[in-house]
Amino acid sequence: MRSLRKKYKTPRKPFEKDRLIEEMRLIGEYGLRNKHELWRTKTMLSEIRRRARELLALPPDERKNEEEALIGRLYQLGILEKNSTLDDILKLRVEDLLERRLQTVVWRLGYAKTPHQARQMIVHRHIIVNGKIVTIPSFLVKRDDVVEIHPRSPFAKALQEG
């Protein structure tokens, strides 16, 4: 049996007031279930930024290909534009990644009235991404993915009538 590994790092200072207030704001705004989801996103962002800092330390001729690969990957995710630089990667915020979550995309497309309703629709198998049912609210939607409501869903019928 495979041993699982934590995908997030907890904050160094657990009771820092400003950070706690900011975390609660983000959890409420994006309809996250708990702080682990937020910490996982922050850890993913810190890994991306760490990689960008490592590339900045390399000589220009060595970093060209890897820089293009990293920017290309972030472009596919819809986080950056095609002509971005490593400085743009270092300017990324956690909100940029949270906006690409399936839960947020469903809410922003107007399929759900709140992020909490969007999460419920995803978990209850009402959302299709590229023709397949996705039940993971934290699924990162790529730039060319097509997000739709399942045709047999009661939400689809309500959208057609309204």
Secondary structure as the mmCIF struct_conf table of DSSP 4:
data_model
#
loop_
_struct_conf.conf_type_id
_struct_conf.id
_struct_conf.beg_label_comp_id
_struct_conf.beg_label_asym_id
_struct_conf.beg_label_seq_id
_struct_conf.end_label_comp_id
_struct_conf.end_label_asym_id
_struct_conf.end_label_seq_id
HELX_LH_PP_P HELX_LH_PP_P1 ARG A 2 LEU A 4
BEND BEND1 ARG A 12 LYS A 13
TURN_TY1_P TURN_TY1_P1 PRO A 14 PHE A 15
HELX_RH_AL_P HELX_RH_AL_P1 LYS A 17 TYR A 30
TURN_TY1_P TURN_TY1_P2 GLY A 31 GLY A 31
BEND BEND2 ARG A 33 ASN A 34
HELX_RH_AL_P HELX_RH_AL_P2 LYS A 35 ALA A 57
BEND BEND3 LEU A 58 LEU A 58
HELX_RH_AL_P HELX_RH_AL_P3 PRO A 60 LEU A 77
TURN_TY1_P TURN_TY1_P3 GLY A 78 GLY A 78
BEND BEND4 ILE A 79 LEU A 80
TURN_TY1_P TURN_TY1_P4 LYS A 82 ASN A 83
HELX_RH_AL_P HELX_RH_AL_P4 LEU A 86 LEU A 90
TURN_TY1_P TURN_TY1_P5 LYS A 91 LYS A 91
HELX_RH_AL_P HELX_RH_AL_P5 VAL A 94 LEU A 98
TURN_TY1_P TURN_TY1_P6 GLU A 99 ARG A 100
STRN STRN1 ARG A 101 ARG A 101
HELX_RH_AL_P HELX_RH_AL_P6 LEU A 102 ARG A 108
TURN_TY1_P TURN_TY1_P7 LEU A 109 GLY A 110
BEND BEND5 TYR A 111 THR A 114
HELX_RH_AL_P HELX_RH_AL_P7 PRO A 115 VAL A 123
TURN_TY1_P TURN_TY1_P8 HIS A 124 ARG A 125
STRN STRN2 ILE A 127 VAL A 129
TURN_TY1_P TURN_TY1_P9 ASN A 130 GLY A 131
STRN STRN3 LYS A 132 ILE A 133
TURN_TY1_P TURN_TY1_P10 PRO A 137 SER A 138
HELX_LH_PP_P HELX_LH_PP_P2 PHE A 139 PHE A 139
STRN STRN4 LEU A 140 LEU A 140
HELX_LH_PP_P HELX_LH_PP_P3 VAL A 141 LYS A 142
TURN_TY1_P TURN_TY1_P11 ARG A 143 ASP A 144
STRN STRN5 VAL A 147 ILE A 149
TURN_TY1_P TURN_TY1_P12 PRO A 151 ARG A 152
BEND BEND6 SER A 153 SER A 153
HELX_RH_AL_P HELX_RH_AL_P8 PRO A 154 GLU A 161
#
